[in-house]
Amino acid sequence: MSVDSFEDLVVWQRSRELCVQVYRTTGAGPFGRDFGLRDQIRRASVSVMSNIAEGFGRYSRAEMRHFLAIARGSVFEVQSQVYLACDLGYLNAAEAEKLHALCREVARMLAGLRASLGKP
């Protein structure tokens, strides 16, 4: 399969799904009123898909690898914040597991894509 744009990357598509799920999950109830945590987890999820796109638009494999590493860090930030949201009672176990599963999937895909680009 040819990759002509960042939208063709399955990892970007899945990170977009993660972002949408984060927005939907954080929009109502006590989570929606905790502006600090809500906004931080949203920014982190947006960072994942944005860094994949930005890396794709750079001029070298080394730059792409760099931005994929940043995106992966943001995935783990989301995952950490999901734990806190659970601890605070903002998410139930099913909601948290759905987000964790998406995070794990995206993190694996980012690591695989980064490895496929070779060493700088």
Contact map, one row per residue, 1 for C-alpha under 8 A:
111000000000000000000000000000000000000000000000000000000000000000000000000000000000000000000000000000000000000000000000
111100000000000000000000000000000000000000000000000000000000000000000000000000000000000000000000000000000000000000000000
111111011000000000000000000000000000000000000000000000000000000000000000000000000000000000000000000000000000000000000000
011111010000000000000000000000000000000000000000000000000000000000000000000000000000000000000000000000000000000000000000
001111111000000000000000000000000000000000000000000000010000000000000000000000000000000000000000000000000000000000000000
001111111001000000000000000000000000000000000000000110011000000000000000000000000000000000000000000000000000000000000000
000011111101100000000000000000000000000000000000000010000000000000000000000000000000000000000000000000000000000000000000
001111111101100000000000000000000000000000000000000000000000000000000000000000000000000000000000000000000000000000000000
001011111111100000000000000000000000000000000000000000000000000000000000000000000000000000000000000000000000000000000000
000000111111110000000000000000000000000000000000000000000000000000000000000000000000000000000000000000000000000000000000
000000001111111000000000000000000000000000000000000000000000000000000000000000000000000000000000000000000100110000000000
000001111111111100000000000000000000000000000000100110000000000000000000000000000000000000000000000000000000000000000000
000000111111111110000000000000000000000000000000000000000000000000000000000000000000000000000000000000000000000000000000
000000000111111111000000000000000000000000000000000000000000000000000000000000000000000000000000000001000100000000000000
000000000011111111100000000000000000000000001001100000000000000000000000000000000000000000000000000000000100000000000000
000000000001111111110000000000000000000000000100100000000000000000000000000000000000000000000000000000000000000000000000
000000000000111111111000000000000000000000000000000000000000000000000000000000000000000000000000000000000000000000000000
000000000000011111111100000000000000000000001000000000000000000000000000000000000000000000000000001001100000000000000000
000000000000001111111110000000000000000001001100100000000000000000000000000000000000000000000000000000000000000000000000
000000000000000111111111000000000000000000000000000000000000000000000000000000000000000000000000000000000000000000000000
000000000000000011111111100000000000000000000000000000000000000000000000000000000000000000000000001000000000000000000000
000000000000000001111111110000000000000011001000000000000000000000000000000000000000000000000000001000000000000000000000
000000000000000000111111111000000000000001000000000000000000000000000000000000000000000000000000000000000000000000000000
000000000000000000011111111000000000000000000000000000000000000000000000000000000000000000000000000000000000000000000000
000000000000000000001111111100000000000000000000000000000000000000000000000000000000000000100010000000000000000000000000
000000000000000000000111111110110000010000000000000000000000000000000000000000000000000000000000000000000000000000000000
000000000000000000000011111110110000000000000000000000000000000000000000000000000000000000000000000000000000000000000000
000000000000000000000000111111111000000000000000000000000000000000000000000000000000000000000000000000000000000000000000
000000000000000000000000011111111000000000000000000000000000000000000000000000000000000001000000000000000000000000000000
000000000000000000000000000111111100000000000000000000000000000000000000000000000000000001000000000000000000000000000000
000000000000000000000000011111111110110000000000000000000000000000000000000000000000100001100000000000000000000000000000
000000000000000000000000011111111110010000000000000000000000000000000000000000000000000000000000000000000000000000000000
000000000000000000000000000111111110010000000000000000000000000000000000000000000000000000000000000000000000000000000000
000000000000000000000000000001111111110000000000000000000000000000000000000000000000000000000000000000000000000000000000
000000000000000000000000000000111111111000000000000000000000000000000000000000000000000000000000000000000000000000000000
000000000000000000000000000000000111111100000000000000000000000000000000000000000000000000000000000000000000000000000000
000000000000000000000000000000100111111110000000000000000000000000000000000000001000100000000000000000000000000000000000
000000000000000000000000010000111111111111000000000000000000000000000000000000000000000000000000000000000000000000000000
000000000000000000000000000000000011111111100000000000000000000000000000000000000000000000000000000000000000000000000000
000000000000000000000000000000000001111111110000000000000000000000000000000000000000000000000000000000000000000000000000
000000000000000000000100000000000000111111111000000000000000000000000000000011001000000000000000000000000000000000000000
000000000000000000100110000000000000011111111100000000000000000000000000000000000000000000000000000000000000000000000000
000000000000000000000000000000000000001111111110000000000000000000000000000000000000000000000000000000000000000000000000
000000000000000000000000000000000000000111111111000000000000000000000000011011000000000000000000000000000000000000000000
000000000000001001100100000000000000000011111111100000000000000000000000011001000000000000000000000000000000000000000000
000000000000000100100000000000000000000001111111110000000000000000000000000000000000000000000000000000000000000000000000
000000000000000000000000000000000000000000111111111000000000000000000010010000000000000000000000000000000000000000000000
000000000000001000000000000000000000000000011111111100000000000000000111011000000000000000000000000000000000000000000000
000000000001001100100000000000000000000000001111111110000000000000000010000000000000000000000000000000000000000000000000
000000000000000000000000000000000000000000000111111111000000000000000010000000000000000000000000000000000000000000000000
000000000000000000000000000000000000000000000011111111100000000000110110000000000000000000000000000000000000000000000000
000001000001000000000000000000000000000000000001111111110000000100110010000000000000000000000000000000000000000000000000
000001100001000000000000000000000000000000000000111111111000000000000000000000000000000000000000000000000000000000000000
000000000000000000000000000000000000000000000000011111111100000100100000000000000000000000000000000000000000000000000000
000000000000000000000000000000000000000000000000001111111100001111110000000000000000000000000000000000000000000000000000
000011000000000000000000000000000000000000000000000111111100000100000000000000000000000000000000000000000000000000000000
000001000000000000000000000000000000000000000000000011111110000000000000000000000000000000000000000000000000000000000000
000000000000000000000000000000000000000000000000000001111111001100000000000000000000000000000000000000000000000000000000
000000000000000000000000000000000000000000000000000000001111101100000000000000000000000000000000000000000000000000000000
000000000000000000000000000000000000000000000000000000000111111100000000000000000000000000000000000000000000000000000000
000000000000000000000000000000000000000000000000000000000011111110000000000000000000000000000000000000000000000000001001
000000000000000000000000000000000000000000000000000000000001111111000000000000000000000000000000000000000000000000000011
000000000000000000000000000000000000000000000000000000100111111111100000000000000000000000000000000000000000000000000000
000000000000000000000000000000000000000000000000000101110111111111110000000000000000000000000000000000000000000001000000
000000000000000000000000000000000000000000000000000000100000111111111000000000000000000000000000000000000000000001001000
000000000000000000000000000000000000000000000000000000100000011111111100000000000000000000000000000000000000000000000000
000000000000000000000000000000000000000000000000001101100000001111111110000000000000000000000000000000000000000000000000
000000000000000000000000000000000000000000000000001100100000000111111111000000000000000000000000000000000000011001000000
000000000000000000000000000000000000000000000000000000000000000011111111100000000000000000000000000000000000011001000000
000000000000000000000000000000000000000000000001001000000000000001111111110000000000000000000000000000000000000000000000
000000000000000000000000000000000000000000000011111100000000000000111111111000000000000000000000000000000000010000000000
000000000000000000000000000000000000000000000001000000000000000000011111111100000000000000000000000000000110011000000000
000000000000000000000000000000000000000000000000000000000000000000001111111110000000000000000000000000000000000000000000
000000000000000000000000000000000000000000011011000000000000000000000111111111000000000000000000000000000000000000000000
000000000000000000000000000000000000000000011001000000000000000000000011111111100000000000000000000000100110000000000000
000000000000000000000000000000000000000000000000000000000000000000000001111111110000000000000000000000100010000000000000
000000000000000000000000000000000000000010010000000000000000000000000000111111111000000000000000000000000000000000000000
000000000000000000000000000000000000000010011000000000000000000000000000011111111100000000000000000000100000000000000000
000000000000000000000000000000000000000000000000000000000000000000000000001111111110000000000000001100100000000000000000
000000000000000000000000000000000000000000000000000000000000000000000000000111111111000000000000000000000000000000000000
000000000000000000000000000000000000100010000000000000000000000000000000000011111111100000000000000000000000000000000000
000000000000000000000000000000000000000000000000000000000000000000000000000001111111110000100001001100000000000000000000
000000000000000000000000000000000000000000000000000000000000000000000000000000111111111000000001000000000000000000000000
000000000000000000000000000000000000000000000000000000000000000000000000000000011111111100000000000000000000000000000000
000000000000000000000000000000100000100000000000000000000000000000000000000000001111111111100000000000000000000000000000
000000000000000000000000000000000000000000000000000000000000000000000000000000000111111111111001000000000000000000000000
000000000000000000000000000000000000000000000000000000000000000000000000000000000011111111000000000000000000000000000000
000000000000000000000000000000000000000000000000000000000000000000000000000000000001111111100000000000000000000000000000
000000000000000000000000000000000000000000000000000000000000000000000000000000000000111111110000000000000000000000000000
000000000000000000000000000011100000000000000000000000000000000000000000000000000000111111110000000000000000000000000000
000000000000000000000000100000100000000000000000000000000000000000000000000000000100110111111011000000000000000000000000
000000000000000000000000000000000000000000000000000000000000000000000000000000000000010011111111000000000000000000000000
000000000000000000000000000000000000000000000000000000000000000000000000000000000000010000111111100000000000000000000000
000000000000000000000000000000000000000000000000000000000000000000000000000000000000000000011111110000000000000000000000
000000000000000000000000100000000000000000000000000000000000000000000000000000000000000000111111111000000000000000000000
000000000000000000000000000000000000000000000000000000000000000000000000000000000110010000111111111100000000000000000000
000000000000000000000000000000000000000000000000000000000000000000000000000000000000000000001111111110000000000000000000
000000000000000000000000000000000000000000000000000000000000000000000000000000000000000000000111111111000000000000000000
000000000000000001001100000000000000000000000000000000000000000000000000000000100100000000000011111111100000000000000000
000000000000000000000000000000000000000000000000000000000000000000000000000000100100000000000001111111110000000000000000
000000000000000000000000000000000000000000000000000000000000000000000000000000000000000000000000111111111000000000000000
000000000000010001000000000000000000000000000000000000000000000000000000000000000000000000000000011111111100000000000000
000000000000000001000000000000000000000000000000000000000000000000000000001101100000000000000000001111111110000000000000
000000000000000000000000000000000000000000000000000000000000000000000000000000000000000000000000000111111111000000000000
000000000000000000000000000000000000000000000000000000000000000000000000000000000000000000000000000011111111100000000000
000000000010011000000000000000000000000000000000000000000000000000000001001000000000000000000000000001111111110000000000
000000000000000000000000000000000000000000000000000000000000000000000001001100000000000000000000000000111111111000000000
000000000000000000000000000000000000000000000000000000000000000000000000000000000000000000000000000000011111111100000000
000000000010000000000000000000000000000000000000000000000000000000000000000000000000000000000000000000001111111110000000
000000000010000000000000000000000000000000000000000000000000000000011011000000000000000000000000000000000111111111000000
000000000000000000000000000000000000000000000000000000000000000000011001000000000000000000000000000000000011111111100000
000000000000000000000000000000000000000000000000000000000000000000000000000000000000000000000000000000000001111111110000
000000000000000000000000000000000000000000000000000000000000000000000000000000000000000000000000000000000000111111111000
000000000000000000000000000000000000000000000000000000000000000110011000000000000000000000000000000000000000011111111100
000000000000000000000000000000000000000000000000000000000000000000000000000000000000000000000000000000000000001111111110
000000000000000000000000000000000000000000000000000000000000000000000000000000000000000000000000000000000000000111111100
000000000000000000000000000000000000000000000000000000000000100010000000000000000000000000000000000000000000000011111110
000000000000000000000000000000000000000000000000000000000000000000000000000000000000000000000000000000000000000001111111
000000000000000000000000000000000000000000000000000000000000010000000000000000000000000000000000000000000000000000101111
000000000000000000000000000000000000000000000000000000000000110000000000000000000000000000000000000000000000000000000111
